[in-house]
Amino acid sequence: MYKESLPSDDDLIRDGKYWSTDCTLKEVDIPTGFLTSNINRLDCSGIVVNVATDRYDMAISAYDKSKNQE
């Protein structure tokens, strides 16, 4: 049985920080098919990384909120 779990707040903040500071957003909300999530394409120091748009948005939001709480 497969169960997808939501990432923890710490994971989201860590990913959001990495994607915000070390990566450049190249393409946004790329459709990938009927039953799959759209993706954002990032360039992270010359490495192309595809991230589900929903996860990217959650991570960036969590990172921004963590910066405001400091």
Phi and psi restraints in degrees (range 20) as a CNS / XPLOR table:
assign (resid 1 and name C) (resid 2 and name N)
       (resid 2 and name CA) (resid 2 and name C) 1.0 -105.0 20.0 2
assign (resid 2 and name N) (resid 2 and name CA)
       (resid 2 and name C) (resid 3 and name N) 1.0 129.0 20.0 2
assign (resid 2 and name C) (resid 3 and name N)
       (resid 3 and name CA) (resid 3 and name C) 1.0 -130.2 20.0 2
assign (resid 3 and name N) (resid 3 and name CA)
       (resid 3 and name C) (resid 4 and name N) 1.0 118.6 20.0 2
assign (resid 3 and name C) (resid 4 and name N)
       (resid 4 and name CA) (resid 4 and name C) 1.0 -85.4 20.0 2
assign (resid 4 and name N) (resid 4 and name CA)
       (resid 4 and name C) (resid 5 and name N) 1.0 125.8 20.0 2
assign (resid 4 and name C) (resid 5 and name N)
       (resid 5 and name CA) (resid 5 and name C) 1.0 -102.8 20.0 2
assign (resid 5 and name N) (resid 5 and name CA)
       (resid 5 and name C) (resid 6 and name N) 1.0 152.7 20.0 2
assign (resid 5 and name C) (resid 6 and name N)
       (resid 6 and name CA) (resid 6 and name C) 1.0 -78.4 20.0 2
assign (resid 6 and name N) (resid 6 and name CA)
       (resid 6 and name C) (resid 7 and name N) 1.0 144.0 20.0 2
assign (resid 6 and name C) (resid 7 and name N)
       (resid 7 and name CA) (resid 7 and name C) 1.0 -68.1 20.0 2
assign (resid 7 and name N) (resid 7 and name CA)
       (resid 7 and name C) (resid 8 and name N) 1.0 151.1 20.0 2
assign (resid 7 and name C) (resid 8 and name N)
       (resid 8 and name CA) (resid 8 and name C) 1.0 -72.0 20.0 2
assign (resid 8 and name N) (resid 8 and name CA)
       (resid 8 and name C) (resid 9 and name N) 1.0 162.6 20.0 2
assign (resid 8 and name C) (resid 9 and name N)
       (resid 9 and name CA) (resid 9 and name C) 1.0 -58.8 20.0 2
assign (resid 9 and name N) (resid 9 and name CA)
       (resid 9 and name C) (resid 10 and name N) 1.0 -40.6 20.0 2
assign (resid 9 and name C) (resid 10 and name N)
       (resid 10 and name CA) (resid 10 and name C) 1.0 -62.5 20.0 2
assign (resid 10 and name N) (resid 10 and name CA)
       (resid 10 and name C) (resid 11 and name N) 1.0 -40.7 20.0 2
assign (resid 10 and name C) (resid 11 and name N)
       (resid 11 and name CA) (resid 11 and name C) 1.0 -64.1 20.0 2
assign (resid 11 and name N) (resid 11 and name CA)
       (resid 11 and name C) (resid 12 and name N) 1.0 -43.1 20.0 2
assign (resid 11 and name C) (resid 12 and name N)
       (resid 12 and name CA) (resid 12 and name C) 1.0 -63.7 20.0 2
assign (resid 12 and name N) (resid 12 and name CA)
       (resid 12 and name C) (resid 13 and name N) 1.0 -44.0 20.0 2
assign (resid 12 and name C) (resid 13 and name N)
       (resid 13 and name CA) (resid 13 and name C) 1.0 -63.3 20.0 2
assign (resid 13 and name N) (resid 13 and name CA)
       (resid 13 and name C) (resid 14 and name N) 1.0 -44.4 20.0 2
assign (resid 13 and name C) (resid 14 and name N)
       (resid 14 and name CA) (resid 14 and name C) 1.0 -60.6 20.0 2
assign (resid 14 and name N) (resid 14 and name CA)
       (resid 14 and name C) (resid 15 and name N) 1.0 -47.8 20.0 2
assign (resid 14 and name C) (resid 15 and name N)
       (resid 15 and name CA) (resid 15 and name C) 1.0 -65.1 20.0 2
assign (resid 15 and name N) (resid 15 and name CA)
       (resid 15 and name C) (resid 16 and name N) 1.0 -43.0 20.0 2
assign (resid 15 and name C) (resid 16 and name N)
       (resid 16 and name CA) (resid 16 and name C) 1.0 -60.4 20.0 2
assign (resid 16 and name N) (resid 16 and name CA)
       (resid 16 and name C) (resid 17 and name N) 1.0 -41.0 20.0 2
assign (resid 16 and name C) (resid 17 and name N)
       (resid 17 and name CA) (resid 17 and name C) 1.0 -64.0 20.0 2
assign (resid 17 and name N) (resid 17 and name CA)
       (resid 17 and name C) (resid 18 and name N) 1.0 -46.6 20.0 2
assign (resid 17 and name C) (resid 18 and name N)
       (resid 18 and name CA) (resid 18 and name C) 1.0 -60.8 20.0 2
assign (resid 18 and name N) (resid 18 and name CA)
       (resid 18 and name C) (resid 19 and name N) 1.0 -50.3 20.0 2
assign (resid 18 and name C) (resid 19 and name N)
       (resid 19 and name CA) (resid 19 and name C) 1.0 -65.7 20.0 2
assign (resid 19 and name N) (resid 19 and name CA)
       (resid 19 and name C) (resid 20 and name N) 1.0 -32.0 20.0 2
assign (resid 19 and name C) (resid 20 and name N)
       (resid 20 and name CA) (resid 20 and name C) 1.0 -75.5 20.0 2
assign (resid 20 and name N) (resid 20 and name CA)
       (resid 20 and name C) (resid 21 and name N) 1.0 -37.2 20.0 2
assign (resid 20 and name C) (resid 21 and name N)
       (resid 21 and name CA) (resid 21 and name C) 1.0 -100.0 20.0 2
assign (resid 21 and name N) (resid 21 and name CA)
       (resid 21 and name C) (resid 22 and name N) 1.0 -32.7 20.0 2
assign (resid 21 and name C) (resid 22 and name N)
       (resid 22 and name CA) (resid 22 and name C) 1.0 -106.3 20.0 2
assign (resid 22 and name N) (resid 22 and name CA)
       (resid 22 and name C) (resid 23 and name N) 1.0 -5.3 20.0 2
assign (resid 22 and name C) (resid 23 and name N)
       (resid 23 and name CA) (resid 23 and name C) 1.0 -125.9 20.0 2
assign (resid 23 and name N) (resid 23 and name CA)
       (resid 23 and name C) (resid 24 and name N) 1.0 157.6 20.0 2
assign (resid 23 and name C) (resid 24 and name N)
       (resid 24 and name CA) (resid 24 and name C) 1.0 -116.5 20.0 2
assign (resid 24 and name N) (resid 24 and name CA)
       (resid 24 and name C) (resid 25 and name N) 1.0 128.0 20.0 2
assign (resid 24 and name C) (resid 25 and name N)
       (resid 25 and name CA) (resid 25 and name C) 1.0 -74.7 20.0 2
assign (resid 25 and name N) (resid 25 and name CA)
       (resid 25 and name C) (resid 26 and name N) 1.0 117.8 20.0 2
assign (resid 25 and name C) (resid 26 and name N)
       (resid 26 and name CA) (resid 26 and name C) 1.0 -98.4 20.0 2
assign (resid 26 and name N) (resid 26 and name CA)
       (resid 26 and name C) (resid 27 and name N) 1.0 -42.6 20.0 2
assign (resid 26 and name C) (resid 27 and name N)
       (resid 27 and name CA) (resid 27 and name C) 1.0 -139.8 20.0 2
assign (resid 27 and name N) (resid 27 and name CA)
       (resid 27 and name C) (resid 28 and name N) 1.0 144.6 20.0 2
assign (resid 27 and name C) (resid 28 and name N)
       (resid 28 and name CA) (resid 28 and name C) 1.0 -120.9 20.0 2
assign (resid 28 and name N) (resid 28 and name CA)
       (resid 28 and name C) (resid 29 and name N) 1.0 136.9 20.0 2
assign (resid 28 and name C) (resid 29 and name N)
       (resid 29 and name CA) (resid 29 and name C) 1.0 56.1 20.0 2
assign (resid 29 and name N) (resid 29 and name CA)
       (resid 29 and name C) (resid 30 and name N) 1.0 51.1 20.0 2
assign (resid 29 and name C) (resid 30 and name N)
       (resid 30 and name CA) (resid 30 and name C) 1.0 -78.5 20.0 2
assign (resid 30 and name N) (resid 30 and name CA)
       (resid 30 and name C) (resid 31 and name N) 1.0 122.8 20.0 2
assign (resid 30 and name C) (resid 31 and name N)
       (resid 31 and name CA) (resid 31 and name C) 1.0 -68.0 20.0 2
assign (resid 31 and name N) (resid 31 and name CA)
       (resid 31 and name C) (resid 32 and name N) 1.0 139.1 20.0 2
assign (resid 31 and name C) (resid 32 and name N)
       (resid 32 and name CA) (resid 32 and name C) 1.0 -122.3 20.0 2
assign (resid 32 and name N) (resid 32 and name CA)
       (resid 32 and name C) (resid 33 and name N) 1.0 1.1 20.0 2
assign (resid 32 and name C) (resid 33 and name N)
       (resid 33 and name CA) (resid 33 and name C) 1.0 139.2 20.0 2
assign (resid 33 and name N) (resid 33 and name CA)
       (resid 33 and name C) (resid 34 and name N) 1.0 171.4 20.0 2
assign (resid 33 and name C) (resid 34 and name N)
       (resid 34 and name CA) (resid 34 and name C) 1.0 -65.3 20.0 2
assign (resid 34 and name N) (resid 34 and name CA)
       (resid 34 and name C) (resid 35 and name N) 1.0 -42.9 20.0 2
assign (resid 34 and name C) (resid 35 and name N)
       (resid 35 and name CA) (resid 35 and name C) 1.0 -105.4 20.0 2
assign (resid 35 and name N) (resid 35 and name CA)
       (resid 35 and name C) (resid 36 and name N) 1.0 13.1 20.0 2
assign (resid 35 and name C) (resid 36 and name N)
       (resid 36 and name CA) (resid 36 and name C) 1.0 -122.3 20.0 2
assign (resid 36 and name N) (resid 36 and name CA)
       (resid 36 and name C) (resid 37 and name N) 1.0 158.3 20.0 2
assign (resid 36 and name C) (resid 37 and name N)
       (resid 37 and name CA) (resid 37 and name C) 1.0 -74.7 20.0 2
assign (resid 37 and name N) (resid 37 and name CA)
       (resid 37 and name C) (resid 38 and name N) 1.0 148.7 20.0 2
assign (resid 37 and name C) (resid 38 and name N)
       (resid 38 and name CA) (resid 38 and name C) 1.0 -67.8 20.0 2
assign (resid 38 and name N) (resid 38 and name CA)
       (resid 38 and name C) (resid 39 and name N) 1.0 158.0 20.0 2
assign (resid 38 and name C) (resid 39 and name N)
       (resid 39 and name CA) (resid 39 and name C) 1.0 -124.5 20.0 2
assign (resid 39 and name N) (resid 39 and name CA)
       (resid 39 and name C) (resid 40 and name N) 1.0 158.8 20.0 2
assign (resid 39 and name C) (resid 40 and name N)
       (resid 40 and name CA) (resid 40 and name C) 1.0 -108.6 20.0 2
assign (resid 40 and name N) (resid 40 and name CA)
       (resid 40 and name C) (resid 41 and name N) 1.0 140.6 20.0 2
assign (resid 40 and name C) (resid 41 and name N)
       (resid 41 and name CA) (resid 41 and name C) 1.0 -105.7 20.0 2
assign (resid 41 and name N) (resid 41 and name CA)
       (resid 41 and name C) (resid 42 and name N) 1.0 125.1 20.0 2
assign (resid 41 and name C) (resid 42 and name N)
       (resid 42 and name CA) (resid 42 and name C) 1.0 -115.9 20.0 2
assign (resid 42 and name N) (resid 42 and name CA)
       (resid 42 and name C) (resid 43 and name N) 1.0 151.9 20.0 2
assign (resid 42 and name C) (resid 43 and name N)
       (resid 43 and name CA) (resid 43 and name C) 1.0 -110.8 20.0 2
assign (resid 43 and name N) (resid 43 and name CA)
       (resid 43 and name C) (resid 44 and name N) 1.0 110.5 20.0 2
assign (resid 43 and name C) (resid 44 and name N)
       (resid 44 and name CA) (resid 44 and name C) 1.0 -111.3 20.0 2
assign (resid 44 and name N) (resid 44 and name CA)
       (resid 44 and name C) (resid 45 and name N) 1.0 93.6 20.0 2
assign (resid 44 and name C) (resid 45 and name N)
       (resid 45 and name CA) (resid 45 and name C) 1.0 55.4 20.0 2
assign (resid 45 and name N) (resid 45 and name CA)
       (resid 45 and name C) (resid 46 and name N) 1.0 43.8 20.0 2
assign (resid 45 and name C) (resid 46 and name N)
       (resid 46 and name CA) (resid 46 and name C) 1.0 88.1 20.0 2
assign (resid 46 and name N) (resid 46 and name CA)
       (resid 46 and name C) (resid 47 and name N) 1.0 -4.3 20.0 2
assign (resid 46 and name C) (resid 47 and name N)
       (resid 47 and name CA) (resid 47 and name C) 1.0 -104.4 20.0 2
assign (resid 47 and name N) (resid 47 and name CA)
       (resid 47 and name C) (resid 48 and name N) 1.0 125.1 20.0 2
assign (resid 47 and name C) (resid 48 and name N)
       (resid 48 and name CA) (resid 48 and name C) 1.0 -80.4 20.0 2
assign (resid 48 and name N) (resid 48 and name CA)
       (resid 48 and name C) (resid 49 and name N) 1.0 127.1 20.0 2
assign (resid 48 and name C) (resid 49 and name N)
       (resid 49 and name CA) (resid 49 and name C) 1.0 -124.0 20.0 2
assign (resid 49 and name N) (resid 49 and name CA)
       (resid 49 and name C) (resid 50 and name N) 1.0 128.7 20.0 2
assign (resid 49 and name C) (resid 50 and name N)
       (resid 50 and name CA) (resid 50 and name C) 1.0 -101.2 20.0 2
assign (resid 50 and name N) (resid 50 and name CA)
       (resid 50 and name C) (resid 51 and name N) 1.0 126.7 20.0 2
assign (resid 50 and name C) (resid 51 and name N)
       (resid 51 and name CA) (resid 51 and name C) 1.0 -127.5 20.0 2
assign (resid 51 and name N) (resid 51 and name CA)
       (resid 51 and name C) (resid 52 and name N) 1.0 134.7 20.0 2
assign (resid 51 and name C) (resid 52 and name N)
       (resid 52 and name CA) (resid 52 and name C) 1.0 -55.4 20.0 2
assign (resid 52 and name N) (resid 52 and name CA)
       (resid 52 and name C) (resid 53 and name N) 1.0 132.2 20.0 2
assign (resid 52 and name C) (resid 53 and name N)
       (resid 53 and name CA) (resid 53 and name C) 1.0 -56.0 20.0 2
assign (resid 53 and name N) (resid 53 and name CA)
       (resid 53 and name C) (resid 54 and name N) 1.0 -42.3 20.0 2
assign (resid 53 and name C) (resid 54 and name N)
       (resid 54 and name CA) (resid 54 and name C) 1.0 -61.7 20.0 2
assign (resid 54 and name N) (resid 54 and name CA)
       (resid 54 and name C) (resid 55 and name N) 1.0 -44.8 20.0 2
assign (resid 54 and name C) (resid 55 and name N)
       (resid 55 and name CA) (resid 55 and name C) 1.0 -66.0 20.0 2
assign (resid 55 and name N) (resid 55 and name CA)
       (resid 55 and name C) (resid 56 and name N) 1.0 -41.4 20.0 2
assign (resid 55 and name C) (resid 56 and name N)
       (resid 56 and name CA) (resid 56 and name C) 1.0 -59.1 20.0 2
assign (resid 56 and name N) (resid 56 and name CA)
       (resid 56 and name C) (resid 57 and name N) 1.0 -48.3 20.0 2
assign (resid 56 and name C) (resid 57 and name N)
       (resid 57 and name CA) (resid 57 and name C) 1.0 -62.0 20.0 2
assign (resid 57 and name N) (resid 57 and name CA)
       (resid 57 and name C) (resid 58 and name N) 1.0 -42.6 20.0 2
assign (resid 57 and name C) (resid 58 and name N)
       (resid 58 and name CA) (resid 58 and name C) 1.0 -64.3 20.0 2
assign (resid 58 and name N) (resid 58 and name CA)
       (resid 58 and name C) (resid 59 and name N) 1.0 -41.1 20.0 2
assign (resid 58 and name C) (resid 59 and name N)
       (resid 59 and name CA) (resid 59 and name C) 1.0 -68.2 20.0 2
assign (resid 59 and name N) (resid 59 and name CA)
       (resid 59 and name C) (resid 60 and name N) 1.0 -44.1 20.0 2
assign (resid 59 and name C) (resid 60 and name N)
       (resid 60 and name CA) (resid 60 and name C) 1.0 -64.1 20.0 2
assign (resid 60 and name N) (resid 60 and name CA)
       (resid 60 and name C) (resid 61 and name N) 1.0 -42.3 20.0 2
assign (resid 60 and name C) (resid 61 and name N)
       (resid 61 and name CA) (resid 61 and name C) 1.0 -62.3 20.0 2
assign (resid 61 and name N) (resid 61 and name CA)
       (resid 61 and name C) (resid 62 and name N) 1.0 -45.1 20.0 2
assign (resid 61 and name C) (resid 62 and name N)
       (resid 62 and name CA) (resid 62 and name C) 1.0 -63.2 20.0 2
assign (resid 62 and name N) (resid 62 and name CA)
       (resid 62 and name C) (resid 63 and name N) 1.0 -40.8 20.0 2
assign (resid 62 and name C) (resid 63 and name N)
       (resid 63 and name CA) (resid 63 and name C) 1.0 -66.0 20.0 2
assign (resid 63 and name N) (resid 63 and name CA)
       (resid 63 and name C) (resid 64 and name N) 1.0 -44.0 20.0 2
assign (resid 63 and name C) (resid 64 and name N)
       (resid 64 and name CA) (resid 64 and name C) 1.0 -61.0 20.0 2
assign (resid 64 and name N) (resid 64 and name CA)
       (resid 64 and name C) (resid 65 and name N) 1.0 -42.5 20.0 2
assign (resid 64 and name C) (resid 65 and name N)
       (resid 65 and name CA) (resid 65 and name C) 1.0 -63.9 20.0 2
assign (resid 65 and name N) (resid 65 and name CA)
       (resid 65 and name C) (resid 66 and name N) 1.0 -39.5 20.0 2
assign (resid 65 and name C) (resid 66 and name N)
       (resid 66 and name CA) (resid 66 and name C) 1.0 -66.2 20.0 2
assign (resid 66 and name N) (resid 66 and name CA)
       (resid 66 and name C) (resid 67 and name N) 1.0 -34.7 20.0 2
assign (resid 66 and name C) (resid 67 and name N)
       (resid 67 and name CA) (resid 67 and name C) 1.0 -66.7 20.0 2
assign (resid 67 and name N) (resid 67 and name CA)
       (resid 67 and name C) (resid 68 and name N) 1.0 -37.3 20.0 2
assign (resid 67 and name C) (resid 68 and name N)
       (resid 68 and name CA) (resid 68 and name C) 1.0 -71.3 20.0 2
assign (resid 68 and name N) (resid 68 and name CA)
       (resid 68 and name C) (resid 69 and name N) 1.0 -22.1 20.0 2
assign (resid 68 and name C) (resid 69 and name N)
       (resid 69 and name CA) (resid 69 and name C) 1.0 -88.1 20.0 2
assign (resid 69 and name N) (resid 69 and name CA)
       (resid 69 and name C) (resid 70 and name N) 1.0 -9.3 20.0 2
